[in-house]
Amino acid sequence: MKQHKVVKILSSVELAAYCMMALMVLVLLCTLDQVHMGVFAAVDKYMHSVFVRHDFGGPFKIPVFPGGILIGGVLLANLVVSHITRFQPVKRKVGIWLIHLGLIILILGEFVTGVFQVESRLSIEEGQTQNYIERSKGNE
């Protein structure tokens, strides 16, 4: 049976390799930019965005690289389509199924965490009690 061109591209090993290389570049850029921006701002700029945008001095920030959401989404689509089109559900390939299912859960978990997480802190000094938490990124 002949596969549709989009399905063939989405299930390709080359696409997975390109996504992994792009993620390595993204992690490197994010790590280096943390010195200038701080951890939370760098993660928002690189990992929690569809495109990494840079200000070249004009009125708009221009997209210069795919962001973590786009790369993660493409990688997730690659894993799912690969499973549907390539892997047969046979007993001797259960290890491959479990490894890739774990990766799918990991990517989905990061997406859910990135969307719904709330950062907060509870500072307790020795001998004290507290009944409130502090949020550094939000107002009460």
N, C-alpha and C positions, 0 to 999 in steps of 0.2 A: 504494500500500500504506500503510495507516494504521500509524503508529508507536505503540508503547506509551508511556504517559505518562512513565514513569521515563526511558526512552531519550530522549524529547523534551527533558526537563529537563536530563539529563546532557550532551546535545549542543548546548545552547543557547549562543549568544554572550553572553547576559546573565549566565549562570553564570560564564563565563570572565572577564567584566568585574568581577563581584563578587569573584572570587578575586584578581584583580590588585589591586583596591582594598584588600582585606583584607591582602594581602601588603605593600602600601605602609604601611599602618597598623602592621603587625607589625614591619617594619624600623625605622620611626620610634621605636616604643616600645622596641624592643631597643637601639637606638643611644642613646636618652636614659637608659635604665636601666643602661648600662655604667658610668656615672660612679659609681653607688652599689654595684653588685654586682661589677664586673669583667667582662671580655670573656667568659670561659668560662661563668660562671654565667648571664649574660644570654642568651647563645646557647642554653644548655640550657633556660632557662625559656621562651623565646619560640619558638625555631626547632626544637628537638629535643623538642617535646612535642605531644601531641594537643590539649590545651587549656592556655591560660595561666591559671594559678591565682593568686589573691591572698588574702593573709591579712588578714581583717577583724577579727582579735582573738578569734575563736572557736576551737574545737578543730580545725577543718578549714579547709583552703584551698579557696576556692570558685572554680569555673571562671568566668572573666569574658569570655574571647575565644577563638576557635579558634586553635590553635597551628600552627606551620609544617608539622608532619606531616599534620594534617587538611587544611589548605588545599592543600598540595602534592599530596596523594592525590586530592582532588576535582578539582584542575586536571589531573592526569594522566589521570584517568578521563574528564574532559571532552574532552581532546585525542584519546584513543583512540576514544571513542564517536563523536566528530565525524568522524573519519577513516572509520570503518566506515559511518556512515550518510549523510554528506554528500558527500565527495570521491570523484569518479570517477577511477580510475587511467588517465588519458589523458596522452598525451605533452605536451600544452601546459600541463598543471598540475603538471609535475614540480618546479617551483620551490616551490610551496605545500607539496607533499609533503616536500621536503627541509627546508624551514624548520620544519615541525611535527615531523618526525622528529628534527631537532636539538634541539628543545625537550623532546621526550620523553626523549631520551638525557641531556640536561642534568638533568632532574628525577630520573631514575633514578640518575644518577651522584651527585647530592647525597645521595640517600637511602642509597646504598651507603657513601658516604664518612662520613656521619653515624653509621651503625651500626658500621662496621668500622675507622674511623681510630684511630690511636694517636699522640698528640702526644708528641714527645720532642725533646731538644735535645742537640747535641754542641758543647761549648764548647772551643775550641782557641786558646790564646794563642800569640803568635809564638814560634817555636822549640820548642814543646812537641809532644808526641804524646799522644793519648788512645786508650783501648781500651774505653770505655764511654759510654753515653748517659744522660741524666737525663730522667726523666719527672716533670713538675710536678704531674700530676693523679693519679698512682698510686704504689703502693709496690712495691718489688722483691720 
